[in-house]
């Protein structure tokens, strides 16, 4: 199993923190590198969560989630949301979407999503969500490769312009 994990680790990924809140105010957040786009029409994304994660029931009850794509230098947020804690949000700068989702500030991009469906996939749960709103601010990404955080630097100047848009049918 360790050899498979090391081989899979050769695929460099971005790092995201998925956050949610139930209508009753229960919040959860987890670090993932399993985030990907599924479709542009309709706008769908997916991410995976261990079925044994304590936050799995919260994400299932909430019916919504936010994807926060981390920027270079935000590895402290990745570690915080990857580590068990009674309140992962304590001391973390956030804001709420119109639907009550907690979003992290200073990220490269964020996506507010409605959970469309979930599937069991081995020892994980696969969440598919429809993007209802997104924001992009630009910058350099936080990258995970071979068990370590890395920073990717693109040649040339980064586009720092901000784009924010709701998705409407």
C-alpha positions as CSV (number, residue, x, y, z in Angstrom):
1,X,0.0,0.0,0.0
2,X,2.9,2.4,0.8
3,X,4.5,1.8,-2.6
4,X,1.2,2.6,-4.3
5,X,0.8,5.8,-2.3
6,X,4.3,6.9,-3.3
7,X,3.7,6.1,-6.9
8,X,0.4,8.1,-6.9
9,X,2.3,10.9,-5.1
10,X,4.3,11.5,-8.3
11,X,1.3,13.2,-9.8
12,X,1.6,16.9,-8.7
13,X,-1.7,18.4,-7.6
14,X,-3.0,21.7,-6.3
15,X,-4.2,21.9,-2.7
16,X,-7.7,23.0,-1.7
17,X,-9.7,23.3,1.5
18,X,-13.3,22.2,1.3
19,X,-15.6,23.9,3.8
20,X,-19.2,23.6,4.7
21,X,-21.9,24.6,7.2
22,X,-25.2,23.0,8.0
23,X,-28.3,25.2,8.4
24,X,-27.9,24.7,12.1
25,X,-24.5,26.2,12.0
26,X,-22.3,23.1,12.3
27,X,-19.1,23.8,10.3
28,X,-16.5,21.4,8.8
29,X,-13.4,21.8,6.7
30,X,-10.9,19.4,5.2
31,X,-7.8,19.6,3.1
32,X,-7.9,17.8,-0.3
33,X,-5.9,17.3,-3.4
34,X,-8.7,15.4,-5.1
35,X,-10.5,18.4,-6.5
36,X,-11.2,18.5,-10.3
37,X,-13.6,19.9,-12.8
38,X,-16.1,17.5,-14.3
39,X,-18.2,19.6,-16.7
40,X,-18.6,23.2,-17.9
41,X,-22.3,22.7,-19.0
42,X,-23.6,22.2,-16.4
43,X,-20.7,23.5,-14.3
44,X,-19.8,20.5,-12.1
45,X,-16.8,19.7,-9.9
46,X,-15.9,16.8,-7.7
47,X,-13.7,16.0,-4.7
48,X,-13.2,13.0,-2.5
49,X,-13.3,12.5,1.3
50,X,-12.4,9.5,3.3
51,X,-15.5,7.7,4.5
52,X,-13.9,7.4,7.9
53,X,-13.4,11.2,8.2
54,X,-15.3,12.7,11.2
55,X,-16.6,15.4,9.0
56,X,-18.2,13.1,6.4
57,X,-21.7,13.2,8.0
58,X,-21.5,17.1,8.2
59,X,-20.8,17.4,4.5
60,X,-23.6,14.9,3.7
61,X,-26.1,16.8,5.9
62,X,-25.1,20.3,4.6
63,X,-25.9,19.7,1.0
64,X,-23.5,22.4,0.0
65,X,-19.7,22.9,0.0
66,X,-17.1,25.5,-0.9
67,X,-13.8,24.8,-2.6
68,X,-11.0,27.1,-1.6
69,X,-8.0,26.7,-3.9
70,X,-4.9,27.5,-1.8
71,X,-2.1,29.9,-2.9
72,X,1.6,29.6,-2.5
73,X,2.4,30.3,1.1
74,X,-0.9,29.0,2.5
75,X,0.5,25.6,3.5
76,X,-0.4,26.6,7.1
77,X,-4.1,26.5,6.1
78,X,-3.6,23.1,4.4
79,X,-2.0,21.7,7.6
80,X,-4.7,23.2,9.8
81,X,-7.6,21.7,7.9
82,X,-5.7,18.4,7.5
83,X,-5.2,18.0,11.3
84,X,-8.0,16.9,13.7
85,X,-9.3,19.8,15.8
86,X,-12.4,20.7,17.7
87,X,-12.6,24.0,15.8
88,X,-10.5,24.2,12.6
89,X,-11.8,27.7,11.9
90,X,-10.5,29.3,15.1
91,X,-8.3,32.2,14.1
92,X,-8.8,31.7,10.4
93,X,-10.0,34.6,8.3
94,X,-13.3,33.7,6.6
95,X,-16.4,35.3,5.1
96,X,-19.8,33.8,4.5
97,X,-21.5,33.4,1.1
98,X,-25.1,34.3,0.7
99,X,-26.0,30.6,1.3
100,X,-24.0,30.6,4.6
101,X,-20.9,28.7,3.4
102,X,-17.6,29.7,5.1
103,X,-15.0,30.8,2.6
104,X,-11.3,31.3,3.3
105,X,-9.8,34.7,2.5
106,X,-6.8,35.2,0.3
107,X,-7.2,32.0,-1.9
108,X,-6.5,31.8,-5.6
109,X,-10.0,30.8,-6.4
110,X,-13.2,29.7,-4.6
111,X,-16.3,27.9,-5.7
112,X,-19.6,27.8,-3.9
113,X,-21.4,24.5,-4.8
114,X,-24.6,22.7,-4.3
115,X,-24.1,19.0,-3.8
116,X,-25.7,17.2,-6.7
117,X,-24.9,13.6,-5.7
118,X,-22.4,11.5,-3.8
119,X,-21.0,8.1,-4.6
120,X,-19.1,5.5,-2.6
121,X,-15.7,4.9,-4.2
122,X,-13.8,2.3,-2.2
123,X,-12.9,3.8,1.2
124,X,-13.9,7.3,0.0
125,X,-17.0,9.3,-0.7
126,X,-17.0,11.2,-4.0
127,X,-18.9,14.5,-3.9
128,X,-20.2,16.1,-7.1
129,X,-21.4,19.6,-6.9
130,X,-22.8,22.2,-9.2
131,X,-20.9,25.5,-9.1
132,X,-23.3,28.3,-8.2
133,X,-20.8,31.1,-7.7
134,X,-17.0,31.4,-8.2
135,X,-14.2,33.9,-7.6
136,X,-10.7,34.0,-9.1
137,X,-8.0,36.3,-7.8
138,X,-4.9,34.9,-9.5
139,X,-1.4,34.3,-8.1
140,X,0.8,31.3,-7.7
141,X,-0.6,28.0,-6.5
142,X,0.3,25.8,-3.6
143,X,1.4,22.4,-5.0
144,X,1.7,19.0,-3.4
145,X,4.1,16.5,-4.9
146,X,5.9,13.4,-3.5
147,X,4.5,14.0,0.0
148,X,5.7,17.7,0.2
149,X,4.3,21.1,-0.3
150,X,5.9,23.0,-3.2
151,X,5.5,26.3,-4.8
152,X,5.1,26.6,-8.6
153,X,6.4,29.7,-10.3
154,X,5.2,30.2,-13.9
155,X,7.4,32.0,-16.3
156,X,6.4,35.6,-16.9
157,X,4.1,37.8,-14.9
158,X,1.1,36.3,-13.1
159,X,-2.3,37.7,-13.9
160,X,-3.5,39.4,-10.7
161,X,-6.9,40.5,-11.9
162,X,-9.9,39.4,-9.9
163,X,-12.9,37.8,-11.5
164,X,-16.1,37.1,-9.6
165,X,-19.3,35.8,-11.1
166,X,-22.5,34.0,-10.1
167,X,-23.5,31.2,-12.5
168,X,-27.0,31.6,-13.8
169,X,-28.9,29.2,-16.0
